Amino acid sequence: MENAGPSGGTPARADRLIRVLSWWWVSAPLLLCAPAIAHAMGWPEMRREAGRAFGLLALLTAVLAPAVGLVVARLADRRDVRGRFLIMAAVSSVPVVFFLVFGLLLAECPDGAAGC
């Protein structure tokens, strides 16, 4: 597929959007570590106040960026980019599953309960 060039056609916009979505996905670990970095720099109230918000934002970023990227790659008919977003989705699914299993499901079981 030819790039539309500087005239700003649809393929060029799709390429820019794909690049932005890729960088957005890369920012997820930085968002997750931001409260810990702030705590290490001497701002412990940042971790207490905004830690949960940064964690949820990182989780949302890890899920939405590959999903939107797959839709954009599909609409722009960019088969070469679909693989990238599928790999991003697979990598993102690991922490999401850990969060669901250990953060939500196992938190429901009281300590020492049988069957949990």
C-alpha positions as CSV (number, residue, x, y, z in Angstrom):
1,M,0.0,0.0,0.0
2,E,1.4,3.4,-1.0
3,N,1.7,6.2,1.5
4,A,-0.3,9.3,0.6
5,G,2.7,11.5,1.4
6,P,2.7,15.1,2.6
7,S,-0.7,15.8,1.2
8,G,-2.2,14.2,4.3
9,G,-4.2,11.4,2.9
10,T,-5.9,8.6,4.8
11,P,-2.9,6.2,4.8
12,A,-0.6,8.9,6.3
13,R,-3.2,9.6,9.0
14,A,-3.5,5.9,9.7
15,D,0.3,5.7,10.0
16,R,0.4,8.6,12.5
17,L,-2.4,7.0,14.5
18,I,-0.7,3.6,14.6
19,R,2.5,5.3,15.8
20,V,0.6,7.2,18.5
21,L,-1.2,4.0,19.7
22,S,2.1,2.2,19.8
23,W,3.8,4.8,21.9
24,W,0.7,5.1,24.1
25,W,0.9,1.3,24.8
26,V,4.7,1.7,25.6
27,S,3.7,4.3,28.3
28,A,1.7,1.8,30.3
29,P,4.6,0.5,32.4
30,L,5.7,4.1,33.1
31,L,2.2,5.0,34.3
32,L,2.2,1.9,36.5
33,C,5.6,2.9,38.1
34,A,4.9,6.6,38.4
35,P,3.6,6.5,42.0
36,A,6.6,4.3,43.1
37,I,9.0,6.7,41.5
38,A,7.3,9.7,43.1
39,H,7.5,7.9,46.5
40,A,11.2,7.3,46.0
41,M,11.8,10.9,45.1
42,G,10.3,12.0,48.5
43,W,6.6,12.5,47.7
44,P,4.9,9.6,49.6
45,E,1.5,11.4,49.5
46,M,1.6,10.9,45.7
47,R,1.6,7.2,46.1
48,R,-1.2,7.2,48.6
49,E,-3.4,9.7,46.7
50,A,-2.9,8.9,43.0
51,G,-1.5,5.3,43.1
52,R,-4.8,3.7,42.3
53,A,-5.6,6.2,39.6
54,F,-2.3,5.6,37.9
55,G,-2.7,1.8,38.2
56,L,-6.2,1.9,36.6
57,L,-4.9,4.3,33.9
58,A,-2.0,1.8,33.1
59,L,-4.5,-1.1,32.9
60,L,-6.8,0.9,30.7
61,T,-3.8,1.9,28.4
62,A,-2.6,-1.7,28.2
63,V,-6.1,-2.9,27.1
64,L,-7.3,0.0,24.9
65,A,-4.2,0.7,22.8
66,P,-3.9,-2.7,21.2
67,A,-7.7,-3.0,20.7
68,V,-7.9,0.4,19.0
69,G,-4.8,-0.3,17.1
70,L,-6.3,-3.5,15.7
71,V,-9.4,-1.6,14.6
72,V,-7.3,1.1,12.9
73,A,-5.0,-1.5,11.2
74,R,-8.1,-3.3,10.0
75,L,-9.8,-0.2,8.6
76,A,-6.6,1.0,7.0
77,D,-6.0,-2.5,5.6
78,R,-2.5,-2.6,7.1
79,R,-1.8,-6.3,7.5
80,D,1.8,-5.7,8.4
81,V,0.8,-3.8,11.5
82,R,-1.9,-6.2,12.7
83,G,0.8,-8.6,13.9
84,R,2.3,-5.9,16.1
85,F,-1.0,-5.1,17.7
86,L,-1.8,-8.8,18.2
87,I,1.6,-9.2,20.0
88,M,0.8,-6.1,22.1
89,A,-2.5,-7.6,23.0
90,A,-0.9,-10.9,24.0
91,V,1.7,-9.2,26.2
92,S,-0.9,-7.0,27.8
93,S,-3.1,-9.9,28.6
94,V,-0.6,-11.4,31.1
95,P,-0.7,-8.6,33.6
96,V,-4.4,-8.2,33.1
97,V,-5.0,-11.8,34.0
98,F,-2.7,-11.6,37.0
99,F,-4.6,-8.5,38.2
100,L,-7.9,-10.3,37.8
101,V,-6.8,-13.5,39.5
102,F,-4.7,-12.2,42.3
103,G,-6.3,-8.7,42.7
104,L,-10.0,-9.5,42.5
105,L,-10.7,-13.2,42.7
106,L,-8.3,-14.3,45.4
107,A,-9.1,-11.2,47.4
108,E,-12.6,-12.5,47.8
109,C,-11.4,-15.7,49.7
110,P,-10.8,-15.2,53.4
111,D,-7.5,-16.6,54.7
112,G,-7.5,-20.3,55.4
113,A,-10.9,-20.9,53.7
114,A,-11.3,-24.3,52.1
115,G,-12.3,-24.4,48.4
116,C,-10.7,-21.1,47.4
